[in-house]
Amino acid sequence: MKWGENRGMNQITLGLDSLHKKTRKEEFLEEMNKVVPWQALVALIQPHTRGAHQALGGRPPFAVETMSRILCLQPWWNLSDPAMEKELL
């Protein structure tokens, strides 16, 4: 047998998957979801946005929730528009 081939033995799990430590990003996003009622915010904004089918050429628009999150992150992290674009890349 070659190295790494399955030899028919099942791997024993210790049940440690539930002990995953949250990253700073996960913790921040959870806190952000507690602070901002995203569904209600999107429901208020959505009727006033131009959909991808209505775009007048150029790049298709971001989803309402995505753009709203980006606009909230800018003042929270004190990022300018160019800095935010750099972070999104």
PyMOL Python script that loads the backbone (N, CA, C, O; Angstrom):
from pymol import cmd

cmd.read_pdbstr("""\
ATOM      1  N   MET A   1       0.826  -1.182   0.000  1.00  0.00           N
ATOM      2  CA  MET A   1       0.000   0.000   0.000  1.00  0.00           C
ATOM      3  C   MET A   1       0.871   1.246   0.000  1.00  0.00           C
ATOM      4  O   MET A   1       1.964   1.264   0.566  1.00  0.00           O
ATOM      5  N   LYS A   2       0.364   2.280  -0.643  1.00  0.00           N
ATOM      6  CA  LYS A   2       1.060   3.556  -0.669  1.00  0.00           C
ATOM      7  C   LYS A   2       0.701   4.368   0.570  1.00  0.00           C
ATOM      8  O   LYS A   2      -0.330   4.146   1.205  1.00  0.00           O
ATOM      9  N   TRP A   3       1.573   5.307   0.893  1.00  0.00           N
ATOM     10  CA  TRP A   3       1.336   6.180   2.032  1.00  0.00           C
ATOM     11  C   TRP A   3       0.046   6.972   1.835  1.00  0.00           C
ATOM     12  O   TRP A   3      -0.170   7.526   0.757  1.00  0.00           O
ATOM     13  N   GLY A   4      -0.795   7.036   2.827  1.00  0.00           N
ATOM     14  CA  GLY A   4      -2.012   7.822   2.770  1.00  0.00           C
ATOM     15  C   GLY A   4      -3.224   7.062   2.247  1.00  0.00           C
ATOM     16  O   GLY A   4      -4.332   7.598   2.261  1.00  0.00           O
ATOM     17  N   GLU A   5      -3.040   5.819   1.785  1.00  0.00           N
ATOM     18  CA  GLU A   5      -4.187   5.057   1.284  1.00  0.00           C
ATOM     19  C   GLU A   5      -5.063   4.621   2.445  1.00  0.00           C
ATOM     20  O   GLU A   5      -4.573   4.352   3.542  1.00  0.00           O
ATOM     21  N   ASN A   6      -6.335   4.554   2.198  1.00  0.00           N
ATOM     22  CA  ASN A   6      -7.276   4.099   3.199  1.00  0.00           C
ATOM     23  C   ASN A   6      -7.143   2.599   3.342  1.00  0.00           C
ATOM     24  O   ASN A   6      -7.248   1.862   2.362  1.00  0.00           O
ATOM     25  N   ARG A   7      -6.913   2.149   4.555  1.00  0.00           N
ATOM     26  CA  ARG A   7      -6.735   0.717   4.797  1.00  0.00           C
ATOM     27  C   ARG A   7      -7.988   0.085   5.372  1.00  0.00           C
ATOM     28  O   ARG A   7      -7.937  -0.996   5.958  1.00  0.00           O
ATOM     29  N   GLY A   8      -9.115   0.764   5.202  1.00  0.00           N
ATOM     30  CA  GLY A   8     -10.367   0.197   5.669  1.00  0.00           C
ATOM     31  C   GLY A   8     -10.642   0.457   7.135  1.00  0.00           C
ATOM     32  O   GLY A   8     -11.652  -0.007   7.664  1.00  0.00           O
ATOM     33  N   MET A   9      -9.768   1.187   7.799  1.00  0.00           N
ATOM     34  CA  MET A   9      -9.970   1.472   9.216  1.00  0.00           C
ATOM     35  C   MET A   9     -10.673   2.823   9.353  1.00  0.00           C
ATOM     36  O   MET A   9     -10.338   3.782   8.658  1.00  0.00           O
ATOM     37  N   ASN A  10     -11.619   2.881  10.229  1.00  0.00           N
ATOM     38  CA  ASN A  10     -12.315   4.140  10.474  1.00  0.00           C
ATOM     39  C   ASN A  10     -11.511   4.986  11.454  1.00  0.00           C
ATOM     40  O   ASN A  10     -10.950   4.468  12.420  1.00  0.00           O
ATOM     41  N   GLN A  11     -11.459   6.272  11.199  1.00  0.00           N
ATOM     42  CA  GLN A  11     -10.747   7.174  12.085  1.00  0.00           C
ATOM     43  C   GLN A  11     -11.599   7.416  13.322  1.00  0.00           C
ATOM     44  O   GLN A  11     -12.807   7.633  13.227  1.00  0.00           O
ATOM     45  N   ILE A  12     -10.967   7.376  14.461  1.00  0.00           N
ATOM     46  CA  ILE A  12     -11.666   7.596  15.720  1.00  0.00           C
ATOM     47  C   ILE A  12     -11.706   9.095  15.988  1.00  0.00           C
ATOM     48  O   ILE A  12     -10.674   9.766  15.955  1.00  0.00           O
ATOM     49  N   THR A  13     -12.899   9.614  16.254  1.00  0.00           N
ATOM     50  CA  THR A  13     -13.010  11.028  16.582  1.00  0.00           C
ATOM     51  C   THR A  13     -13.191  11.170  18.082  1.00  0.00           C
ATOM     52  O   THR A  13     -13.812  10.327  18.729  1.00  0.00           O
ATOM     53  N   LEU A  14     -12.648  12.232  18.618  1.00  0.00           N
ATOM     54  CA  LEU A  14     -12.714  12.459  20.054  1.00  0.00           C
ATOM     55  C   LEU A  14     -13.828  13.421  20.443  1.00  0.00           C
ATOM     56  O   LEU A  14     -14.000  13.737  21.620  1.00  0.00           O
ATOM     57  N   GLY A  15     -14.588  13.890  19.445  1.00  0.00           N
ATOM     58  CA  GLY A  15     -15.678  14.816  19.728  1.00  0.00           C
ATOM     59  C   GLY A  15     -15.193  16.211  20.067  1.00  0.00           C
ATOM     60  O   GLY A  15     -15.886  16.956  20.760  1.00  0.00           O
ATOM     61  N   LEU A  16     -14.009  16.576  19.588  1.00  0.00           N
ATOM     62  CA  LEU A  16     -13.451  17.878  19.898  1.00  0.00           C
ATOM     63  C   LEU A  16     -13.889  18.956  18.920  1.00  0.00           C
ATOM     64  O   LEU A  16     -13.532  20.121  19.097  1.00  0.00           O
ATOM     65  N   ASP A  17     -14.646  18.602  17.901  1.00  0.00           N
ATOM     66  CA  ASP A  17     -15.083  19.582  16.914  1.00  0.00           C
ATOM     67  C   ASP A  17     -15.915  20.697  17.541  1.00  0.00           C
ATOM     68  O   ASP A  17     -15.861  21.840  17.088  1.00  0.00           O
ATOM     69  N   SER A  18     -16.672  20.377  18.565  1.00  0.00           N
ATOM     70  CA  SER A  18     -17.520  21.389  19.192  1.00  0.00           C
ATOM     71  C   SER A  18     -16.702  22.346  20.068  1.00  0.00           C
ATOM     72  O   SER A  18     -17.234  23.353  20.537  1.00  0.00           O
ATOM     73  N   LEU A  19     -15.433  22.049  20.292  1.00  0.00           N
ATOM     74  CA  LEU A  19     -14.585  22.896  21.117  1.00  0.00           C
ATOM     75  C   LEU A  19     -13.794  23.902  20.288  1.00  0.00           C
ATOM     76  O   LEU A  19     -12.800  24.455  20.759  1.00  0.00           O
ATOM     77  N   HIS A  20     -14.234  24.138  19.053  1.00  0.00           N
ATOM     78  CA  HIS A  20     -13.566  25.076  18.150  1.00  0.00           C
ATOM     79  C   HIS A  20     -13.535  26.463  18.770  1.00  0.00           C
ATOM     80  O   HIS A  20     -14.576  27.004  19.140  1.00  0.00           O
ATOM     81  N   LYS A  21     -12.338  27.042  18.885  1.00  0.00           N
ATOM     82  CA  LYS A  21     -12.210  28.395  19.416  1.00  0.00           C
ATOM     83  C   LYS A  21     -12.574  29.383  18.323  1.00  0.00           C
ATOM     84  O   LYS A  21     -12.082  29.285  17.199  1.00  0.00           O
ATOM     85  N   LYS A  22     -13.438  30.337  18.653  1.00  0.00           N
ATOM     86  CA  LYS A  22     -13.884  31.317  17.673  1.00  0.00           C
ATOM     87  C   LYS A  22     -12.751  32.289  17.356  1.00  0.00           C
ATOM     88  O   LYS A  22     -11.999  32.710  18.234  1.00  0.00           O
ATOM     89  N   THR A  23     -12.658  32.625  16.085  1.00  0.00           N
ATOM     90  CA  THR A  23     -11.671  33.611  15.670  1.00  0.00           C
ATOM     91  C   THR A  23     -12.185  35.008  16.013  1.00  0.00           C
ATOM     92  O   THR A  23     -13.366  35.188  16.309  1.00  0.00           O
ATOM     93  N   ARG A  24     -11.286  35.998  15.972  1.00  0.00           N
ATOM     94  CA  ARG A  24     -11.711  37.377  16.229  1.00  0.00           C
ATOM     95  C   ARG A  24     -12.748  37.813  15.206  1.00  0.00           C
ATOM     96  O   ARG A  24     -13.673  38.563  15.519  1.00  0.00           O
ATOM     97  N   LYS A  25     -12.582  37.333  13.978  1.00  0.00           N
ATOM     98  CA  LYS A  25     -13.541  37.685  12.924  1.00  0.00           C
ATOM     99  C   LYS A  25     -14.922  37.129  13.258  1.00  0.00           C
ATOM    100  O   LYS A  25     -15.919  37.843  13.152  1.00  0.00           O
ATOM    101  N   GLU A  26     -14.987  35.856  13.662  1.00  0.00           N
ATOM    102  CA  GLU A  26     -16.268  35.238  14.009  1.00  0.00           C
ATOM    103  C   GLU A  26     -16.921  35.961  15.190  1.00  0.00           C
ATOM    104  O   GLU A  26     -18.130  36.195  15.191  1.00  0.00           O
ATOM    105  N   GLU A  27     -16.106  36.315  16.202  1.00  0.00           N
ATOM    106  CA  GLU A  27     -16.644  37.022  17.359  1.00  0.00           C
ATOM    107  C   GLU A  27     -17.182  38.396  16.962  1.00  0.00           C
ATOM    108  O   GLU A  27     -18.250  38.808  17.414  1.00  0.00           O
ATOM    109  N   PHE A  28     -16.427  39.105  16.109  1.00  0.00           N
ATOM    110  CA  PHE A  28     -16.865  40.425  15.668  1.00  0.00           C
ATOM    111  C   PHE A  28     -18.163  40.336  14.880  1.00  0.00           C
ATOM    112  O   PHE A  28     -19.079  41.127  15.105  1.00  0.00           O
ATOM    113  N   LEU A  29     -18.253  39.372  13.949  1.00  0.00           N
ATOM    114  CA  LEU A  29     -19.465  39.245  13.135  1.00  0.00           C
ATOM    115  C   LEU A  29     -20.673  38.870  13.980  1.00  0.00           C
ATOM    116  O   LEU A  29     -21.783  39.325  13.704  1.00  0.00           O
ATOM    117  N   GLU A  30     -20.473  38.044  15.008  1.00  0.00           N
ATOM    118  CA  GLU A  30     -21.579  37.713  15.909  1.00  0.00           C
ATOM    119  C   GLU A  30     -22.059  38.958  16.656  1.00  0.00           C
ATOM    120  O   GLU A  30     -23.261  39.177  16.809  1.00  0.00           O
ATOM    121  N   GLU A  31     -21.102  39.774  17.120  1.00  0.00           N
ATOM    122  CA  GLU A  31     -21.474  41.004  17.823  1.00  0.00           C
ATOM    123  C   GLU A  31     -22.176  41.978  16.881  1.00  0.00           C
ATOM    124  O   GLU A  31     -23.139  42.643  17.263  1.00  0.00           O
ATOM    125  N   MET A  32     -21.681  42.054  15.645  1.00  0.00           N
ATOM    126  CA  MET A  32     -22.297  42.924  14.647  1.00  0.00           C
ATOM    127  C   MET A  32     -23.732  42.494  14.371  1.00  0.00           C
ATOM    128  O   MET A  32     -24.613  43.339  14.214  1.00  0.00           O
ATOM    129  N   ASN A  33     -23.973  41.186  14.312  1.00  0.00           N
ATOM    130  CA  ASN A  33     -25.326  40.681  14.074  1.00  0.00           C
ATOM    131  C   ASN A  33     -26.258  40.978  15.243  1.00  0.00           C
ATOM    132  O   ASN A  33     -27.466  41.117  15.049  1.00  0.00           O
ATOM    133  N   LYS A  34     -25.709  41.078  16.464  1.00  0.00           N
ATOM    134  CA  LYS A  34     -26.536  41.420  17.625  1.00  0.00           C
ATOM    135  C   LYS A  34     -26.902  42.903  17.625  1.00  0.00           C
ATOM    136  O   LYS A  34     -27.996  43.278  18.047  1.00  0.00           O
ATOM    137  N   VAL A  35     -25.984  43.741  17.150  1.00  0.00           N
ATOM    138  CA  VAL A  35     -26.172  45.191  17.201  1.00  0.00           C
ATOM    139  C   VAL A  35     -27.110  45.692  16.109  1.00  0.00           C
ATOM    140  O   VAL A  35     -27.934  46.573  16.351  1.00  0.00           O
ATOM    141  N   VAL A  36     -26.986  45.135  14.913  1.00  0.00           N
ATOM    142  CA  VAL A  36     -27.734  45.639  13.755  1.00  0.00           C
ATOM    143  C   VAL A  36     -28.799  44.624  13.331  1.00  0.00           C
ATOM    144  O   VAL A  36     -28.467  43.470  13.062  1.00  0.00           O
ATOM    145  N   PRO A  37     -30.063  45.027  13.268  1.00  0.00           N
ATOM    146  CA  PRO A  37     -31.120  44.127  12.789  1.00  0.00           C
ATOM    147  C   PRO A  37     -31.090  44.072  11.252  1.00  0.00           C
ATOM    148  O   PRO A  37     -31.824  44.808  10.592  1.00  0.00           O
ATOM    149  N   TRP A  38     -30.254  43.214  10.693  1.00  0.00           N
ATOM    150  CA  TRP A  38     -29.993  43.215   9.252  1.00  0.00           C
ATOM    151  C   TRP A  38     -31.232  42.972   8.412  1.00  0.00           C
ATOM    152  O   TRP A  38     -31.423  43.640   7.396  1.00  0.00           O
ATOM    153  N   GLN A  39     -32.074  42.037   8.809  1.00  0.00           N
ATOM    154  CA  GLN A  39     -33.261  41.721   8.007  1.00  0.00           C
ATOM    155  C   GLN A  39     -34.189  42.922   7.903  1.00  0.00           C
ATOM    156  O   GLN A  39     -34.713  43.214   6.828  1.00  0.00           O
ATOM    157  N   ALA A  40     -34.391  43.617   9.015  1.00  0.00           N
ATOM    158  CA  ALA A  40     -35.260  44.800   9.010  1.00  0.00           C
ATOM    159  C   ALA A  40     -34.633  45.926   8.194  1.00  0.00           C
ATOM    160  O   ALA A  40     -35.331  46.630   7.463  1.00  0.00           O
ATOM    161  N   LEU A  41     -33.322  46.095   8.317  1.00  0.00           N
ATOM    162  CA  LEU A  41     -32.618  47.141   7.574  1.00  0.00           C
ATOM    163  C   LEU A  41     -32.691  46.887   6.069  1.00  0.00           C
ATOM    164  O   LEU A  41     -32.966  47.800   5.291  1.00  0.00           O
ATOM    165  N   VAL A  42     -32.444  45.647   5.668  1.00  0.00           N
ATOM    166  CA  VAL A  42     -32.509  45.287   4.245  1.00  0.00           C
ATOM    167  C   VAL A  42     -33.928  45.468   3.713  1.00  0.00           C
ATOM    168  O   VAL A  42     -34.115  45.933   2.589  1.00  0.00           O
ATOM    169  N   ALA A  43     -34.921  45.105   4.513  1.00  0.00           N
ATOM    170  CA  ALA A  43     -36.320  45.252   4.090  1.00  0.00           C
ATOM    171  C   ALA A  43     -36.677  46.727   3.853  1.00  0.00           C
ATOM    172  O   ALA A  43     -37.482  47.036   2.975  1.00  0.00           O
ATOM    173  N   LEU A  44     -36.080  47.632   4.633  1.00  0.00           N
ATOM    174  CA  LEU A  44     -36.334  49.063   4.434  1.00  0.00           C
ATOM    175  C   LEU A  44     -35.636  49.613   3.194  1.00  0.00           C
ATOM    176  O   LEU A  44     -36.185  50.463   2.492  1.00  0.00           O
ATOM    177  N   ILE A  45     -34.431  49.131   2.929  1.00  0.00           N
ATOM    178  CA  ILE A  45     -33.621  49.671   1.833  1.00  0.00           C
ATOM    179  C   ILE A  45     -33.972  49.051   0.481  1.00  0.00           C
ATOM    180  O   ILE A  45     -33.975  49.747  -0.535  1.00  0.00           O
ATOM    181  N   GLN A  46     -34.262  47.773   0.461  1.00  0.00           N
ATOM    182  CA  GLN A  46     -34.441  47.010  -0.780  1.00  0.00           C
ATOM    183  C   GLN A  46     -35.396  47.648  -1.789  1.00  0.00           C
ATOM    184  O   GLN A  46     -35.069  47.674  -2.975  1.00  0.00           O
ATOM    185  N   PRO A  47     -36.552  48.159  -1.382  1.00  0.00           N
ATOM    186  CA  PRO A  47     -37.471  48.730  -2.377  1.00  0.00           C
ATOM    187  C   PRO A  47     -36.914  49.956  -3.109  1.00  0.00           C
ATOM    188  O   PRO A  47     -37.418  50.323  -4.171  1.00  0.00           O
ATOM    189  N   HIS A  48     -35.885  50.588  -2.550  1.00  0.00           N
ATOM    190  CA  HIS A  48     -35.344  51.811  -3.130  1.00  0.00           C
ATOM    191  C   HIS A  48     -34.055  51.591  -3.921  1.00  0.00           C
ATOM    192  O   HIS A  48     -33.440  52.553  -4.381  1.00  0.00           O
ATOM    193  N   THR A  49     -33.645  50.345  -4.082  1.00  0.00           N
ATOM    194  CA  THR A  49     -32.393  50.060  -4.787  1.00  0.00           C
ATOM    195  C   THR A  49     -32.656  49.653  -6.225  1.00  0.00           C
ATOM    196  O   THR A  49     -33.743  49.201  -6.587  1.00  0.00           O
ATOM    197  N   ARG A  50     -31.649  49.827  -7.005  1.00  0.00           N
ATOM    198  CA  ARG A  50     -31.720  49.435  -8.408  1.00  0.00           C
ATOM    199  C   ARG A  50     -31.161  48.016  -8.510  1.00  0.00           C
ATOM    200  O   ARG A  50     -30.033  47.772  -8.083  1.00  0.00           O
ATOM    201  N   GLY A  51     -31.915  47.092  -9.057  1.00  0.00           N
ATOM    202  CA  GLY A  51     -31.469  45.712  -9.192  1.00  0.00           C
ATOM    203  C   GLY A  51     -30.476  45.557 -10.327  1.00  0.00           C
ATOM    204  O   GLY A  51     -30.275  46.481 -11.116  1.00  0.00           O
ATOM    205  N   ALA A  52     -29.854  44.384 -10.412  1.00  0.00           N
ATOM    206  CA  ALA A  52     -28.862  44.120 -11.456  1.00  0.00           C
ATOM    207  C   ALA A  52     -29.494  44.239 -12.841  1.00  0.00           C
ATOM    208  O   ALA A  52     -28.832  44.640 -13.798  1.00  0.00           O
ATOM    209  N   HIS A  53     -30.774  43.891 -12.945  1.00  0.00           N
ATOM    210  CA  HIS A  53     -31.457  43.969 -14.245  1.00  0.00           C
ATOM    211  C   HIS A  53     -31.720  45.419 -14.656  1.00  0.00           C
ATOM    212  O   HIS A  53     -31.980  45.693 -15.828  1.00  0.00           O
ATOM    213  N   GLN A  54     -31.654  46.344 -13.704  1.00  0.00           N
ATOM    214  CA  GLN A  54     -31.900  47.746 -13.994  1.00  0.00           C
ATOM    215  C   GLN A  54     -30.614  48.564 -14.095  1.00  0.00           C
ATOM    216  O   GLN A  54     -30.660  49.769 -14.345  1.00  0.00           O
ATOM    217  N   ALA A  55     -29.470  47.912 -13.901  1.00  0.00           N
ATOM    218  CA  ALA A  55     -28.200  48.642 -13.917  1.00  0.00           C
ATOM    219  C   ALA A  55     -27.984  49.279 -15.286  1.00  0.00           C
ATOM    220  O   ALA A  55     -28.373  48.726 -16.315  1.00  0.00           O
ATOM    221  N   LEU A  56     -27.371  50.424 -15.278  1.00  0.00           N
ATOM    222  CA  LEU A  56     -27.172  51.178 -16.513  1.00  0.00           C
ATOM    223  C   LEU A  56     -25.799  50.908 -17.120  1.00  0.00           C
ATOM    224  O   LEU A  56     -25.198  51.807 -17.708  1.00  0.00           O
ATOM    225  N   GLY A  57     -25.317  49.731 -16.991  1.00  0.00           N
ATOM    226  CA  GLY A  57     -23.998  49.387 -17.510  1.00  0.00           C
ATOM    227  C   GLY A  57     -22.968  49.393 -16.392  1.00  0.00           C
ATOM    228  O   GLY A  57     -23.261  49.807 -15.270  1.00  0.00           O
ATOM    229  N   GLY A  58     -21.788  48.943 -16.695  1.00  0.00           N
ATOM    230  CA  GLY A  58     -20.740  48.901 -15.685  1.00  0.00           C
ATOM    231  C   GLY A  58     -20.870  47.685 -14.789  1.00  0.00           C
ATOM    232  O   GLY A  58     -21.499  46.686 -15.140  1.00  0.00           O
ATOM    233  N   ARG A  59     -20.266  47.797 -13.641  1.00  0.00           N
ATOM    234  CA  ARG A  59     -20.229  46.689 -12.689  1.00  0.00           C
ATOM    235  C   ARG A  59     -21.611  46.466 -12.081  1.00  0.00           C
ATOM    236  O   ARG A  59     -22.299  47.434 -11.758  1.00  0.00           O
ATOM    237  N   PRO A  60     -22.034  45.204 -11.916  1.00  0.00           N
ATOM    238  CA  PRO A  60     -23.331  44.953 -11.276  1.00  0.00           C
ATOM    239  C   PRO A  60     -23.289  45.405  -9.815  1.00  0.00           C
ATOM    240  O   PRO A  60     -22.229  45.352  -9.192  1.00  0.00           O
ATOM    241  N   PRO A  61     -24.405  45.842  -9.262  1.00  0.00           N
ATOM    242  CA  PRO A  61     -24.412  46.344  -7.882  1.00  0.00           C
ATOM    243  C   PRO A  61     -24.208  45.228  -6.863  1.00  0.00           C
ATOM    244  O   PRO A  61     -24.518  44.064  -7.120  1.00  0.00           O
ATOM    245  N   PHE A  62     -23.674  45.614  -5.690  1.00  0.00           N
ATOM    246  CA  PHE A  62     -23.545  44.676  -4.581  1.00  0.00           C
ATOM    247  C   PHE A  62     -24.935  44.369  -4.028  1.00  0.00           C
ATOM    248  O   PHE A  62     -25.875  45.135  -4.237  1.00  0.00           O
ATOM    249  N   ALA A  63     -25.055  43.265  -3.335  1.00  0.00           N
ATOM    250  CA  ALA A  63     -26.297  42.946  -2.631  1.00  0.00           C
ATOM    251  C   ALA A  63     -26.511  44.001  -1.542  1.00  0.00           C
ATOM    252  O   ALA A  63     -25.543  44.535  -1.001  1.00  0.00           O
ATOM    253  N   VAL A  64     -27.749  44.299  -1.223  1.00  0.00           N
ATOM    254  CA  VAL A  64     -28.081  45.336  -0.251  1.00  0.00           C
ATOM    255  C   VAL A  64     -27.442  45.035   1.105  1.00  0.00           C
ATOM    256  O   VAL A  64     -26.863  45.929   1.722  1.00  0.00           O
ATOM    257  N   GLU A  65     -27.536  43.803   1.571  1.00  0.00           N
ATOM    258  CA  GLU A  65     -26.977  43.465   2.879  1.00  0.00           C
ATOM    259  C   GLU A  65     -25.455  43.608   2.872  1.00  0.00           C
ATOM    260  O   GLU A  65     -24.876  44.100   3.841  1.00  0.00           O
ATOM    261  N   THR A  66     -24.811  43.185   1.794  1.00  0.00           N
ATOM    262  CA  THR A  66     -23.349  43.301   1.697  1.00  0.00           C
ATOM    263  C   THR A  66     -22.925  44.759   1.746  1.00  0.00           C
ATOM    264  O   THR A  66     -22.019  45.117   2.499  1.00  0.00           O
ATOM    265  N   MET A  67     -23.563  45.591   0.962  1.00  0.00           N
ATOM    266  CA  MET A  67     -23.208  47.011   0.932  1.00  0.00           C
ATOM    267  C   MET A  67     -23.493  47.676   2.271  1.00  0.00           C
ATOM    268  O   MET A  67     -22.722  48.530   2.709  1.00  0.00           O
ATOM    269  N   SER A  68     -24.577  47.306   2.924  1.00  0.00           N
ATOM    270  CA  SER A  68     -24.910  47.872   4.229  1.00  0.00           C
ATOM    271  C   SER A  68     -23.849  47.500   5.261  1.00  0.00           C
ATOM    272  O   SER A  68     -23.444  48.332   6.072  1.00  0.00           O
ATOM    273  N   ARG A  69     -23.405  46.256   5.225  1.00  0.00           N
ATOM    274  CA  ARG A  69     -22.354  45.816   6.153  1.00  0.00           C
ATOM    275  C   ARG A  69     -21.061  46.585   5.898  1.00  0.00           C
ATOM    276  O   ARG A  69     -20.383  46.998   6.840  1.00  0.00           O
ATOM    277  N   ILE A  70     -20.721  46.774   4.627  1.00  0.00           N
ATOM    278  CA  ILE A  70     -19.505  47.513   4.278  1.00  0.00           C
ATOM    279  C   ILE A  70     -19.601  48.946   4.795  1.00  0.00           C
ATOM    280  O   ILE A  70     -18.643  49.469   5.365  1.00  0.00           O
ATOM    281  N   LEU A  71     -20.745  49.572   4.598  1.00  0.00           N
ATOM    282  CA  LEU A  71     -20.922  50.953   5.043  1.00  0.00           C
ATOM    283  C   LEU A  71     -20.886  51.081   6.562  1.00  0.00           C
ATOM    284  O   LEU A  71     -20.503  52.130   7.081  1.00  0.00           O
ATOM    285  N   CYS A  72     -21.276  50.037   7.280  1.00  0.00           N
ATOM    286  CA  CYS A  72     -21.178  50.055   8.741  1.00  0.00           C
ATOM    287  C   CYS A  72     -19.742  49.815   9.205  1.00  0.00           C
ATOM    288  O   CYS A  72     -19.307  50.388  10.203  1.00  0.00           O
ATOM    289  N   LEU A  73     -19.019  48.981   8.493  1.00  0.00           N
ATOM    290  CA  LEU A  73     -17.641  48.676   8.884  1.00  0.00           C
ATOM    291  C   LEU A  73     -16.718  49.880   8.753  1.00  0.00           C
ATOM    292  O   LEU A  73     -15.788  50.034   9.545  1.00  0.00           O
ATOM    293  N   GLN A  74     -16.961  50.729   7.771  1.00  0.00           N
ATOM    294  CA  GLN A  74     -16.085  51.880   7.547  1.00  0.00           C
ATOM    295  C   GLN A  74     -15.947  52.763   8.791  1.00  0.00           C
ATOM    296  O   GLN A  74     -14.820  52.995   9.229  1.00  0.00           O
ATOM    297  N   PRO A  75     -17.030  53.263   9.376  1.00  0.00           N
ATOM    298  CA  PRO A  75     -16.840  54.101  10.569  1.00  0.00           C
ATOM    299  C   PRO A  75     -16.381  53.305  11.795  1.00  0.00           C
ATOM    300  O   PRO A  75     -15.655  53.835  12.635  1.00  0.00           O
ATOM    301  N   TRP A  76     -16.803  52.019  11.908  1.00  0.00           N
ATOM    302  CA  TRP A  76     -16.406  51.224  13.066  1.00  0.00           C
ATOM    303  C   TRP A  76     -14.899  51.014  13.098  1.00  0.00           C
ATOM    304  O   TRP A  76     -14.296  51.008  14.172  1.00  0.00           O
ATOM    305  N   TRP A  77     -14.284  50.841  11.931  1.00  0.00           N
ATOM    306  CA  TRP A  77     -12.835  50.617  11.845  1.00  0.00           C
ATOM    307  C   TRP A  77     -12.096  51.853  11.356  1.00  0.00           C
ATOM    308  O   TRP A  77     -10.884  51.802  11.146  1.00  0.00           O
ATOM    309  N   ASN A  78     -12.805  52.963  11.170  1.00  0.00           N
ATOM    310  CA  ASN A  78     -12.218  54.211  10.718  1.00  0.00           C
ATOM    311  C   ASN A  78     -11.458  54.027   9.400  1.00  0.00           C
ATOM    312  O   ASN A  78     -10.299  54.424   9.279  1.00  0.00           O
ATOM    313  N   LEU A  79     -12.126  53.422   8.425  1.00  0.00           N
ATOM    314  CA  LEU A  79     -11.519  53.170   7.118  1.00  0.00           C
ATOM    315  C   LEU A  79     -12.083  54.126   6.073  1.00  0.00           C
ATOM    316  O   LEU A  79     -13.281  54.408   6.059  1.00  0.00           O
ATOM    317  N   SER A  80     -11.214  54.618   5.202  1.00  0.00           N
ATOM    318  CA  SER A  80     -11.646  55.441   4.096  1.00  0.00           C
ATOM    319  C   SER A  80     -12.161  54.515   2.981  1.00  0.00           C
ATOM    320  O   SER A  80     -12.019  53.296   3.074  1.00  0.00           O
ATOM    321  N   ASP A  81     -12.755  55.088   1.935  1.00  0.00           N
ATOM    322  CA  ASP A  81     -13.224  54.272   0.820  1.00  0.00           C
ATOM    323  C   ASP A  81     -12.090  53.469   0.191  1.00  0.00           C
ATOM    324  O   ASP A  81     -12.258  52.268  -0.021  1.00  0.00           O
ATOM    325  N   PRO A  82     -10.923  54.085  -0.124  1.00  0.00           N
ATOM    326  CA  PRO A  82      -9.824  53.296  -0.701  1.00  0.00           C
ATOM    327  C   PRO A  82      -9.323  52.204   0.255  1.00  0.00           C
ATOM    328  O   PRO A  82      -8.979  51.107  -0.184  1.00  0.00           O
ATOM    329  N   ALA A  83      -9.282  52.504   1.561  1.00  0.00           N
ATOM    330  CA  ALA A  83      -8.842  51.496   2.537  1.00  0.00           C
ATOM    331  C   ALA A  83      -9.825  50.332   2.585  1.00  0.00           C
ATOM    332  O   ALA A  83      -9.413  49.176   2.688  1.00  0.00           O
ATOM    333  N   MET A  84     -11.107  50.625   2.512  1.00  0.00           N
ATOM    334  CA  MET A  84     -12.121  49.560   2.536  1.00  0.00           C
ATOM    335  C   MET A  84     -12.021  48.697   1.300  1.00  0.00           C
ATOM    336  O   MET A  84     -12.133  47.474   1.381  1.00  0.00           O
ATOM    337  N   GLU A  85     -11.808  49.331   0.144  1.00  0.00           N
ATOM    338  CA  GLU A  85     -11.636  48.561  -1.098  1.00  0.00           C
ATOM    339  C   GLU A  85     -10.437  47.648  -1.002  1.00  0.00           C
ATOM    340  O   GLU A  85     -10.470  46.509  -1.467  1.00  0.00           O
ATOM    341  N   LYS A  86      -9.364  48.159  -0.390  1.00  0.00           N
ATOM    342  CA  LYS A  86      -8.158  47.337  -0.229  1.00  0.00           C
ATOM    343  C   LYS A  86      -8.438  46.142   0.679  1.00  0.00           C
ATOM    344  O   LYS A  86      -7.964  45.038   0.409  1.00  0.00           O
ATOM    345  N   GLU A  87      -9.202  46.347   1.752  1.00  0.00           N
ATOM    346  CA  GLU A  87      -9.533  45.260   2.677  1.00  0.00           C
ATOM    347  C   GLU A  87     -10.432  44.209   2.019  1.00  0.00           C
ATOM    348  O   GLU A  87     -10.366  43.030   2.369  1.00  0.00           O
ATOM    349  N   LEU A  88     -11.260  44.628   1.080  1.00  0.00           N
ATOM    350  CA  LEU A  88     -12.180  43.692   0.427  1.00  0.00           C
ATOM    351  C   LEU A  88     -11.501  42.813  -0.606  1.00  0.00           C
ATOM    352  O   LEU A  88     -12.020  41.749  -0.944  1.00  0.00           O
ATOM    353  N   LEU A  89     -10.364  43.230  -1.110  1.00  0.00           N
ATOM    354  CA  LEU A  89      -9.668  42.449  -2.136  1.00  0.00           C
ATOM    355  C   LEU A  89      -9.081  41.217  -1.612  1.00  0.00           C
ATOM    356  O   LEU A  89      -8.464  40.459  -2.361  1.00  0.00           O
TER     357      LEU A  89
END
""", "prot")
cmd.dss("prot")
cmd.show_as("cartoon", "prot")
cmd.util.cbc("prot")
cmd.orient("prot")
